[in-house]
């Protein structure tokens, strides 16, 4: 080596700590990216979004348009009951443009105006007219005492009554009087103001009966903006409310027919109410399903009143049984397969956009803090969508099972899985592990969302089975009416009903066996054992019923005079019952 050439310093190799620090920094950055980075894009497919067309401007499904396109298939102006209901009720609280849009879709040529539509039966004007009649007959009282002349004058003359005033309370006394008269057989002389109202609007009421005979029910939206969510566009309230209003109008008219001896006309109006309940459930979501159950509940009550009438012939009772047998029972399978599925998927899509759970919450159900934390991280909403579809596939299958026992076992299993998933979400260990797995986070968050959107499953099953039990009991009651008309008395047992009247006794939805039956001195008590599966003697805690007698003060014999005061009803009692003769309502 030559002298005078300087030596270069030897280069140091990076230490292991340097490499460890760099790796830690790199992994930490990758961890934070995976934890808080962008969500994977939504994949439009049958397994995720279910709906693949039509799509909105953002390339994602337009659930509202799909829902309406599905429900409008095969609908014409000739077979759509909604067209006639629109002509009768119009579209309240809507702009002229919205009303015109609905009329155009329905095929209505002459758009109804606010002056031409059927006014509400429970209007302030009707209450004033009934109150004036009650005052003339000395029936207008407040808490059992005659009202002062000043209060009566205020009620009869002021168009708007102060909230909570004695005059307003008196107006509701008039409304209660209407209810007590018009849901039992009555005559024009019993309630002249209502009789006049029914005569005045007879053509429109006849149109309601005609509407019930149409097989389709499609109520189009007033708007289908692409940026609106499904239920903002579907606007369930107008169609279901109009069906319920139709039932409330046809019921009093049916009882007027019955009170004045027109049995066939009474049954045609009651049958129309049954059909409106069926049309409501055809909208295929839980709101409309429950509305349909409520409407047929009105029809059931009126049917039993008709079947208890001494004016009913054996031939008429046979026709009622045949008509009831031809009507379908309730099943929430379609509601879960269509409307509820779309609502849940639409909810998931909204959460994917904003992570705002507020719209899903209420006083009894709050979003866990852990769920909000997870929603603020990177989530694969495709997993949530997939799980949502799978759950609604299961629920559709569950409500298609033939027996209550099978349905309840399957529902309990689904509930257990959802509850376990939500419990895991509260576990510190599970929360820690979810930080390292987007799939785990997505699955856990999906469990919370599904808990919100399927929280009515148990209640829906009970409501469906209760409604179907009453439908079956109505058929048995019709057969008993035939027997009484032919034999002059009710049978001692259901086994005495000949096959020519009822080929086969329908089973109790809750026991799978025959309904319980007991002949009484002047009628009978027919009972379903209810959800607890036990014979509670025709009594239930909610609503308060003792051996078929409704313990509501609106009934004159809430505690029958020929029986001792009813004992305290056990809280577990939940029988459903029919007792004839019917209890009269108070009108004094």
C-alpha positions as CSV (number, residue, x, y, z in Angstrom):
1,X,0.0,0.0,0.0
2,X,1.5,3.4,-1.0
3,X,2.2,6.0,1.6
4,X,0.3,9.3,1.8
5,X,-3.2,7.8,0.8
6,X,-5.7,8.4,3.6
7,X,-7.7,5.5,4.9
8,X,-11.6,5.7,4.5
9,X,-13.5,5.1,7.7
10,X,-15.2,1.7,7.9
11,X,-19.0,1.9,7.3
12,X,-21.1,0.7,10.2
13,X,-23.7,-2.0,9.5
14,X,-27.4,-1.1,10.6
15,X,-28.1,-2.5,14.0
16,X,-30.8,-5.0,14.7
17,X,-32.7,-2.3,16.7
18,X,-32.9,-0.1,13.6
19,X,-34.4,-2.9,11.6
20,X,-36.8,-3.7,14.4
21,X,-37.9,-0.1,14.7
22,X,-38.4,0.2,10.9
23,X,-40.4,-3.0,10.8
24,X,-42.5,-1.8,13.8
25,X,-43.2,1.5,12.1
26,X,-44.2,-0.2,8.9
27,X,-46.4,-2.8,10.6
28,X,-48.0,0.0,12.7
29,X,-48.8,2.0,9.7
30,X,-50.2,-1.0,7.9
31,X,-52.3,-1.8,11.0
32,X,-53.7,1.7,11.2
33,X,-54.4,1.6,7.5
34,X,-56.3,-1.6,7.8
35,X,-58.1,-0.4,10.9
36,X,-59.0,3.1,9.8
37,X,-58.5,3.0,6.0
38,X,-61.2,3.2,3.4
39,X,-64.0,0.6,3.4
40,X,-64.1,-1.9,0.5
41,X,-66.5,-0.8,-2.2
42,X,-70.0,-2.2,-2.1
43,X,-70.4,-5.2,-4.5
44,X,-73.7,-5.3,-6.3
45,X,-74.7,-8.9,-6.4
46,X,-77.6,-11.2,-5.4
47,X,-75.7,-12.3,-2.3
48,X,-74.9,-8.8,-1.1
49,X,-77.4,-6.2,-2.3
50,X,-79.9,-8.8,-3.5
51,X,-81.2,-6.2,-5.9
52,X,-79.0,-5.8,-9.0
53,X,-81.3,-3.5,-11.0
54,X,-82.5,-0.8,-11.2
55,X,-79.4,1.2,-10.2
56,X,-79.2,4.8,-9.1
57,X,-76.7,7.4,-10.4
58,X,-74.1,6.1,-7.8
59,X,-74.2,2.6,-9.3
60,X,-76.0,1.1,-6.3
61,X,-79.4,-0.4,-6.2
62,X,-82.5,1.8,-6.0
63,X,-84.5,-0.3,-3.5
64,X,-87.6,2.0,-3.7
65,X,-87.9,1.6,-7.5
66,X,-87.4,-2.2,-7.3
67,X,-90.0,-2.4,-4.5
68,X,-92.6,-0.5,-6.6
69,X,-91.8,-2.3,-9.8
70,X,-92.3,-5.6,-8.1
71,X,-95.6,-4.6,-6.6
72,X,-97.0,-3.0,-9.8
73,X,-96.5,-6.2,-11.9
74,X,-99.8,-7.3,-13.4
75,X,-101.6,-4.3,-11.9
76,X,-104.2,-2.6,-14.1
77,X,-106.8,0.1,-13.5
78,X,-109.4,-2.6,-13.6
79,X,-107.9,-5.0,-11.0
80,X,-106.3,-2.5,-8.6
81,X,-108.3,-1.8,-5.4
82,X,-106.1,1.2,-4.7
83,X,-107.7,3.1,-7.7
84,X,-111.1,3.0,-6.2
85,X,-109.8,3.9,-2.7
86,X,-108.0,6.8,-4.2
87,X,-111.2,8.1,-5.8
88,X,-112.9,7.8,-2.4
89,X,-110.2,9.1,0.0
90,X,-107.9,11.1,-2.3
91,X,-104.4,11.9,-1.1
92,X,-104.5,14.0,2.0
93,X,-101.7,16.4,3.0
94,X,-100.1,16.3,-0.4
95,X,-99.4,18.9,-3.1
96,X,-101.5,19.1,-6.3
97,X,-98.4,17.8,-8.2
98,X,-98.1,14.7,-5.9
99,X,-101.8,14.0,-6.2
100,X,-101.7,14.3,-10.0
101,X,-98.7,11.9,-10.2
102,X,-100.4,9.2,-8.1
103,X,-103.7,9.7,-10.1
104,X,-101.8,9.3,-13.4
105,X,-100.1,6.1,-12.4
106,X,-103.4,4.6,-11.1
107,X,-105.2,5.6,-14.2
108,X,-107.7,7.9,-12.5
109,X,-109.1,10.4,-15.0
110,X,-111.0,12.7,-12.6
111,X,-108.7,13.7,-9.8
112,X,-110.6,13.9,-6.5
113,X,-110.6,17.2,-4.7
114,X,-110.6,17.9,-1.0
115,X,-114.3,18.8,-1.4
116,X,-115.2,15.6,-3.2
117,X,-113.4,13.0,-1.1
118,X,-115.1,11.1,1.8
119,X,-114.7,13.0,5.0
120,X,-113.5,11.2,8.1
121,X,-116.3,9.4,10.1
122,X,-114.7,10.7,13.3
123,X,-114.7,14.4,12.3
124,X,-115.2,17.2,14.8
125,X,-118.4,18.0,12.9
126,X,-119.7,14.5,13.5
127,X,-118.8,14.6,17.2
128,X,-120.8,17.9,17.5
129,X,-123.8,16.4,15.8
130,X,-123.7,13.3,18.0
131,X,-123.2,15.5,21.1
132,X,-126.3,17.6,20.1
133,X,-128.4,14.5,19.8
134,X,-127.1,13.2,23.2
135,X,-127.9,16.6,24.8
136,X,-131.5,16.4,23.5
137,X,-131.8,12.9,25.0
138,X,-130.2,13.8,28.3
139,X,-127.2,11.6,27.7
140,X,-124.5,14.2,27.5
141,X,-122.6,13.8,30.7
142,X,-119.0,14.4,31.9
143,X,-117.8,11.9,34.5
144,X,-121.4,10.8,35.1
145,X,-122.7,14.4,35.8
146,X,-124.6,16.7,33.5
147,X,-122.4,19.2,31.8
148,X,-123.0,23.0,32.3
149,X,-124.9,24.9,29.6
150,X,-121.8,27.0,28.9
151,X,-119.7,24.0,28.2
152,X,-122.3,22.5,26.0
153,X,-122.7,25.7,24.0
154,X,-118.9,25.9,23.6
155,X,-118.9,22.3,22.3
156,X,-121.7,22.8,19.8
157,X,-120.6,26.2,18.4
158,X,-116.9,26.5,18.5
159,X,-115.0,24.9,15.6
160,X,-111.8,24.4,17.6
161,X,-111.9,23.4,21.2
162,X,-109.1,24.2,23.7
163,X,-107.0,21.2,24.4
164,X,-107.9,19.5,27.7
165,X,-111.1,21.7,28.2
166,X,-114.3,20.2,29.4
167,X,-115.8,20.9,26.0
168,X,-113.1,18.8,24.3
169,X,-113.6,16.0,26.9
170,X,-117.3,16.1,26.1
171,X,-116.6,15.7,22.4
172,X,-114.7,12.5,23.1
173,X,-117.7,11.3,25.2
174,X,-119.7,11.7,22.0
175,X,-117.1,9.7,20.0
176,X,-117.2,6.9,22.6
177,X,-121.0,6.8,22.4
178,X,-120.7,6.4,18.6
179,X,-118.4,3.4,19.1
180,X,-120.6,1.8,21.6
181,X,-123.7,2.1,19.4
182,X,-122.3,1.4,15.9
183,X,-120.2,-1.8,16.6
184,X,-123.3,-3.7,17.8
185,X,-126.6,-4.1,15.7
186,X,-128.3,-0.7,15.7
187,X,-131.1,1.2,13.9
188,X,-131.3,4.7,12.4
189,X,-133.2,5.9,15.4
190,X,-130.4,4.9,17.7
191,X,-127.9,7.3,16.1
192,X,-129.6,9.6,13.5
193,X,-126.4,11.8,12.7
194,X,-124.4,8.7,11.7
195,X,-127.3,7.2,9.8
196,X,-127.6,10.5,7.9
197,X,-123.9,10.5,7.2
198,X,-124.0,6.9,5.8
199,X,-127.0,7.8,3.5
200,X,-125.3,11.0,2.3
201,X,-122.1,9.1,1.3
202,X,-123.8,5.8,0.2
203,X,-122.3,5.9,-3.3
204,X,-118.7,6.3,-2.0
205,X,-119.3,3.5,0.6
206,X,-120.6,1.2,-2.1
207,X,-117.4,1.9,-4.0
208,X,-115.4,0.7,-1.0
209,X,-117.2,-2.6,-1.1
210,X,-116.5,-2.9,-4.8
211,X,-112.8,-2.1,-4.2
212,X,-112.5,-5.0,-1.8
213,X,-113.4,-7.5,-4.6
214,X,-110.4,-6.5,-6.7
215,X,-107.4,-8.9,-6.4
216,X,-104.6,-6.4,-6.6
217,X,-103.6,-3.5,-4.3
218,X,-100.8,-1.2,-5.5
219,X,-100.5,2.4,-4.3
220,X,-97.8,4.2,-6.2
221,X,-95.4,6.7,-4.6
222,X,-95.8,10.5,-5.1
223,X,-92.0,10.7,-5.6
224,X,-89.1,8.3,-6.5
225,X,-86.1,10.5,-6.1
226,X,-82.9,8.5,-6.4
227,X,-81.4,10.0,-3.2
228,X,-84.3,9.0,-1.0
229,X,-84.3,5.9,1.2
230,X,-86.7,3.1,0.7
231,X,-89.2,3.9,3.4
232,X,-89.1,7.6,2.7
233,X,-90.4,6.8,-0.7
234,X,-92.6,3.8,-0.1
235,X,-94.8,6.0,2.2
236,X,-96.6,3.1,3.8
237,X,-99.0,5.3,5.8
238,X,-101.5,6.4,3.1
239,X,-102.4,2.9,1.7
240,X,-102.6,1.1,5.0
241,X,-104.4,3.9,6.7
242,X,-107.0,4.1,3.9
243,X,-107.6,0.3,4.2
244,X,-108.1,0.8,7.9
245,X,-110.4,3.8,7.4
246,X,-112.5,1.7,4.9
247,X,-112.9,-0.9,7.6
248,X,-114.0,1.7,10.2
249,X,-116.7,2.9,7.8
250,X,-118.0,-0.4,6.6
251,X,-118.3,-1.8,10.1
252,X,-121.0,0.6,11.3
253,X,-122.9,0.2,8.0
254,X,-122.8,-3.6,8.4
255,X,-124.2,-3.3,11.9
256,X,-126.9,-0.9,10.7
257,X,-127.9,-3.5,8.1
258,X,-127.9,-6.2,10.8
259,X,-129.9,-4.1,13.2
260,X,-132.6,-3.5,10.6
261,X,-132.7,-7.2,9.5
262,X,-130.7,-7.1,6.3
263,X,-128.4,-10.0,7.1
264,X,-127.0,-10.6,3.6
265,X,-126.0,-7.0,3.2
266,X,-124.4,-7.0,6.6
267,X,-122.3,-10.0,5.7
268,X,-121.2,-8.5,2.3
269,X,-119.9,-5.5,4.2
270,X,-118.1,-7.6,6.8
271,X,-116.6,-9.8,4.1
272,X,-115.3,-6.7,2.4
273,X,-113.4,-5.8,5.6
274,X,-111.9,-9.3,5.7
275,X,-110.7,-8.7,2.1
276,X,-109.2,-5.4,3.0
277,X,-107.1,-7.1,5.7
278,X,-105.9,-9.6,3.0
279,X,-105.0,-6.7,0.6
280,X,-103.0,-5.0,3.3
281,X,-100.9,-8.0,3.9
282,X,-100.2,-8.2,0.2
283,X,-98.1,-5.1,0.5
284,X,-95.5,-7.5,2.0
285,X,-93.9,-5.8,4.9
286,X,-94.5,-6.1,8.7
287,X,-96.3,-2.7,9.0
288,X,-98.9,-3.8,6.4
289,X,-99.0,-7.3,7.8
290,X,-99.9,-6.1,11.3
291,X,-102.4,-3.6,9.8
292,X,-104.0,-6.5,7.9
293,X,-104.2,-8.4,11.2
294,X,-105.8,-5.4,12.9
295,X,-108.3,-5.0,10.0
296,X,-109.3,-8.6,10.1
297,X,-109.6,-8.3,13.9
298,X,-112.4,-5.8,13.3
299,X,-114.0,-8.1,10.8
300,X,-113.7,-11.0,13.2
301,X,-115.5,-9.1,15.9
302,X,-118.3,-8.1,13.5
303,X,-118.5,-11.7,12.2
304,X,-119.1,-13.1,15.6
305,X,-121.8,-10.5,16.3
306,X,-123.5,-11.6,13.0
307,X,-123.2,-15.3,13.8
308,X,-124.9,-14.7,17.2
309,X,-127.9,-13.0,15.6
310,X,-131.3,-14.7,15.9
311,X,-132.0,-13.4,12.4
312,X,-129.4,-15.6,10.8
313,X,-130.7,-18.6,8.8
314,X,-128.9,-21.9,8.4
315,X,-128.4,-21.2,4.7
316,X,-126.8,-17.8,5.5
317,X,-124.5,-19.3,8.2
318,X,-123.4,-22.0,5.7
319,X,-122.5,-19.3,3.2
320,X,-120.5,-17.4,5.8
321,X,-118.6,-20.6,6.7
322,X,-117.8,-21.2,3.0
323,X,-116.7,-17.6,2.5
324,X,-114.4,-17.8,5.5
325,X,-112.9,-21.1,4.4
326,X,-112.0,-19.5,1.0
327,X,-110.0,-16.7,2.7
328,X,-106.3,-17.2,3.2
329,X,-104.7,-17.2,6.7
330,X,-101.8,-15.0,7.6
331,X,-98.1,-15.7,7.0
332,X,-95.3,-13.2,7.4
333,X,-93.0,-15.2,5.1
334,X,-93.6,-12.8,2.2
335,X,-93.1,-9.8,4.4
336,X,-89.7,-11.0,5.5
337,X,-88.7,-12.1,2.0
338,X,-89.6,-8.8,0.3
339,X,-90.3,-5.7,2.3
340,X,-88.3,-6.4,5.5
341,X,-85.4,-7.7,3.5
342,X,-85.3,-4.5,1.4
343,X,-85.7,-2.3,4.5
344,X,-82.8,-4.1,6.2
345,X,-80.6,-3.9,3.2
346,X,-81.5,-0.2,2.7
347,X,-80.6,0.4,6.3
348,X,-77.2,-1.2,5.9
349,X,-76.5,0.9,2.8
350,X,-77.4,4.0,4.7
351,X,-75.1,3.1,7.6
352,X,-72.3,2.3,5.2
353,X,-72.7,5.9,4.0
354,X,-72.9,7.7,7.3
355,X,-72.5,5.3,10.2
356,X,-75.4,7.1,11.9
357,X,-77.4,4.7,14.1
358,X,-79.8,7.4,15.4
359,X,-82.7,6.4,13.1
360,X,-82.6,2.9,14.4
361,X,-82.7,3.8,18.1
362,X,-85.6,4.3,20.5
363,X,-86.1,4.7,24.2
364,X,-85.7,0.9,24.8
365,X,-82.8,0.2,22.4
366,X,-79.6,2.1,22.2
367,X,-76.5,1.3,20.1
368,X,-73.7,-0.2,22.1
369,X,-70.6,2.1,22.4
370,X,-68.5,-0.7,21.0
371,X,-70.7,-0.9,17.9
372,X,-70.2,2.9,17.3
373,X,-66.4,2.4,17.7
374,X,-66.4,-0.4,15.2
375,X,-68.4,1.6,12.8
376,X,-65.8,4.4,12.9
377,X,-63.1,1.9,11.7
378,X,-62.8,0.1,8.3
379,X,-65.7,-2.2,7.8
380,X,-66.5,-4.5,4.9
381,X,-70.2,-3.7,4.5
382,X,-70.5,-6.5,1.9
383,X,-70.2,-9.0,4.8
384,X,-73.0,-7.2,6.6
385,X,-75.2,-7.2,3.5
386,X,-74.5,-10.9,3.0
387,X,-75.4,-11.8,6.6
388,X,-78.5,-9.7,6.2
389,X,-79.6,-11.7,3.2
390,X,-78.9,-15.0,4.9
391,X,-80.9,-14.0,8.0
392,X,-83.9,-13.0,5.9
393,X,-83.7,-16.3,3.9
394,X,-83.9,-18.1,7.3
395,X,-86.8,-15.9,8.5
396,X,-88.7,-16.5,5.3
397,X,-88.2,-20.3,5.7
398,X,-89.2,-20.1,9.4
399,X,-92.5,-18.4,8.8
400,X,-93.2,-21.0,6.0
401,X,-93.0,-23.9,8.6
402,X,-96.4,-25.6,9.0
403,X,-96.7,-25.6,12.9
404,X,-96.2,-23.1,15.6
405,X,-94.0,-25.4,17.5
406,X,-91.6,-25.6,14.6
407,X,-91.7,-21.9,14.0
408,X,-91.0,-21.0,17.7
409,X,-88.1,-23.5,17.9
410,X,-86.5,-21.9,14.8
411,X,-87.1,-18.4,16.0
412,X,-85.6,-19.1,19.4
413,X,-82.5,-20.5,17.7
414,X,-82.1,-17.4,15.6
415,X,-82.6,-15.2,18.6
416,X,-79.9,-17.1,20.6
417,X,-77.4,-16.6,17.8
418,X,-78.1,-12.9,17.5
419,X,-77.9,-12.5,21.3
420,X,-74.6,-14.4,21.4
421,X,-73.2,-12.2,18.7
422,X,-74.2,-9.1,20.6
423,X,-72.8,-10.5,23.8
424,X,-69.5,-11.2,22.0
425,X,-69.4,-7.6,20.9
426,X,-69.3,-6.5,24.6
427,X,-66.4,-8.9,25.4
428,X,-63.1,-7.1,25.8
429,X,-61.3,-10.1,24.2
430,X,-63.6,-10.1,21.2
431,X,-63.2,-6.3,20.9
432,X,-59.4,-6.6,21.0
433,X,-59.3,-9.4,18.4
434,X,-61.7,-7.4,16.1
435,X,-59.0,-4.7,15.9
436,X,-56.9,-7.2,13.9
437,X,-59.6,-8.5,11.7
438,X,-61.9,-6.5,9.4
439,X,-64.0,-9.6,8.8
440,X,-64.6,-10.1,12.6
441,X,-65.5,-6.4,12.9
442,X,-67.9,-6.5,10.0
443,X,-69.6,-9.7,11.3
444,X,-70.0,-8.2,14.8
445,X,-71.4,-4.9,13.5
446,X,-73.8,-6.9,11.3
447,X,-75.1,-8.6,14.4
448,X,-76.1,-5.3,15.9
449,X,-77.8,-4.1,12.8
450,X,-79.7,-7.3,12.4
451,X,-80.8,-7.1,16.0
452,X,-82.5,-3.8,15.2
453,X,-84.1,-4.8,12.0
454,X,-85.5,-8.2,13.2
455,X,-86.5,-7.2,16.8
456,X,-90.2,-7.9,16.1
457,X,-89.8,-11.6,15.1
458,X,-91.3,-13.1,18.3
459,X,-94.1,-10.5,18.5
460,X,-94.8,-11.0,14.8
461,X,-95.1,-14.8,15.2
462,X,-97.5,-14.4,18.2
463,X,-99.7,-11.8,16.3
464,X,-99.8,-14.1,13.2
465,X,-100.8,-17.2,15.2
466,X,-103.4,-15.2,17.2
467,X,-105.0,-13.9,14.1
468,X,-105.0,-17.4,12.5
469,X,-106.5,-18.9,15.6
470,X,-109.4,-16.4,15.5
471,X,-109.9,-17.0,11.7
472,X,-110.2,-20.8,12.5
473,X,-112.5,-20.1,15.5
474,X,-114.8,-18.0,13.2
475,X,-115.3,-21.0,11.0
476,X,-116.2,-23.1,14.0
477,X,-118.6,-20.4,15.2
478,X,-120.2,-20.4,11.7
479,X,-120.7,-24.1,11.9
480,X,-122.3,-23.7,15.4
481,X,-124.6,-21.1,14.0
482,X,-125.8,-23.5,11.3
483,X,-126.4,-26.2,13.9
484,X,-128.4,-23.8,16.1
485,X,-130.5,-22.6,13.2
486,X,-131.3,-26.2,12.2
487,X,-131.7,-27.8,15.6
488,X,-132.8,-24.8,17.7
489,X,-129.9,-25.1,20.1
490,X,-126.1,-25.4,20.2
491,X,-124.5,-28.8,20.3
492,X,-123.3,-30.3,23.6
493,X,-119.8,-31.0,22.1
494,X,-118.1,-30.0,18.8
495,X,-118.1,-33.7,17.9
496,X,-121.8,-33.4,17.3
497,X,-121.3,-31.1,14.3
498,X,-122.1,-33.2,11.3
499,X,-119.5,-33.4,8.4
500,X,-122.0,-31.8,6.1
501,X,-121.7,-28.5,8.1
502,X,-117.9,-28.6,8.7
503,X,-116.0,-31.4,6.9
504,X,-113.1,-31.2,9.4
505,X,-112.6,-29.2,12.6
506,X,-109.7,-26.8,12.2
507,X,-107.1,-27.2,14.9
508,X,-106.1,-24.7,17.5
509,X,-102.9,-22.9,16.2
510,X,-101.4,-23.1,19.7
511,X,-102.1,-26.7,20.7
512,X,-102.5,-28.5,17.4
513,X,-105.7,-30.0,18.9
514,X,-109.4,-29.1,18.7
515,X,-110.6,-25.8,20.2
516,X,-112.1,-26.1,23.7
517,X,-115.9,-25.7,23.7
518,X,-118.4,-25.4,26.5
519,X,-122.1,-25.0,26.0
520,X,-123.7,-22.5,28.4
521,X,-127.3,-21.8,29.4
522,X,-127.9,-19.3,26.6
523,X,-124.9,-19.8,24.3
524,X,-121.4,-21.2,24.4
525,X,-117.7,-20.4,25.1
526,X,-115.2,-21.4,22.4
527,X,-111.5,-21.1,23.5
528,X,-108.0,-21.3,22.1
529,X,-105.3,-22.1,24.7
530,X,-103.1,-19.2,23.6
531,X,-99.3,-19.0,23.6
532,X,-98.9,-20.7,27.0
533,X,-100.6,-23.8,25.7
534,X,-102.8,-24.2,28.8
535,X,-106.5,-24.0,29.3
536,X,-107.2,-20.9,31.3
537,X,-111.0,-21.3,31.2
538,X,-111.4,-18.7,28.4
539,X,-109.7,-16.0,30.6
540,X,-106.7,-13.7,29.7
541,X,-104.8,-11.2,31.7
542,X,-104.1,-8.8,28.8
543,X,-106.7,-7.9,27.5
544,X,-108.7,-8.4,30.7
545,X,-111.1,-11.2,29.9
546,X,-112.9,-13.5,32.4
547,X,-114.4,-16.7,30.9
548,X,-115.0,-14.9,27.7
549,X,-116.5,-11.7,29.3
550,X,-114.4,-8.6,28.5
551,X,-113.9,-6.7,31.7
552,X,-113.9,-3.3,30.0
553,X,-116.2,-0.6,31.4
554,X,-117.7,0.0,27.9
555,X,-119.6,-3.3,28.3
556,X,-122.8,-3.4,30.4
557,X,-122.1,-6.8,31.8
558,X,-118.4,-6.6,32.3
559,X,-119.1,-8.4,35.5
560,X,-122.3,-10.3,34.7
561,X,-125.1,-9.8,37.2
562,X,-125.9,-13.5,37.4
563,X,-122.3,-14.4,38.4
564,X,-120.1,-13.4,41.4
565,X,-117.4,-10.8,40.8
566,X,-114.6,-12.4,38.8
567,X,-111.5,-13.5,40.7
568,X,-108.2,-12.0,40.0
569,X,-107.0,-13.3,36.7
570,X,-103.6,-14.9,36.8
571,X,-100.9,-13.0,34.9
572,X,-100.0,-16.1,32.8
573,X,-103.6,-16.5,31.5
574,X,-103.7,-15.8,27.8
575,X,-106.6,-17.7,26.3
576,X,-108.4,-16.4,23.2
577,X,-112.1,-16.8,23.4
578,X,-115.5,-16.3,21.7
579,X,-118.5,-16.1,23.9
580,X,-122.1,-15.9,22.6
581,X,-124.4,-14.1,23.1
582,X,-122.2,-11.0,22.7
583,X,-121.9,-8.4,25.5
584,X,-124.0,-5.3,24.9
585,X,-122.1,-2.0,25.0
586,X,-123.0,0.9,27.4
587,X,-125.1,3.6,25.8
588,X,-126.2,5.3,29.1
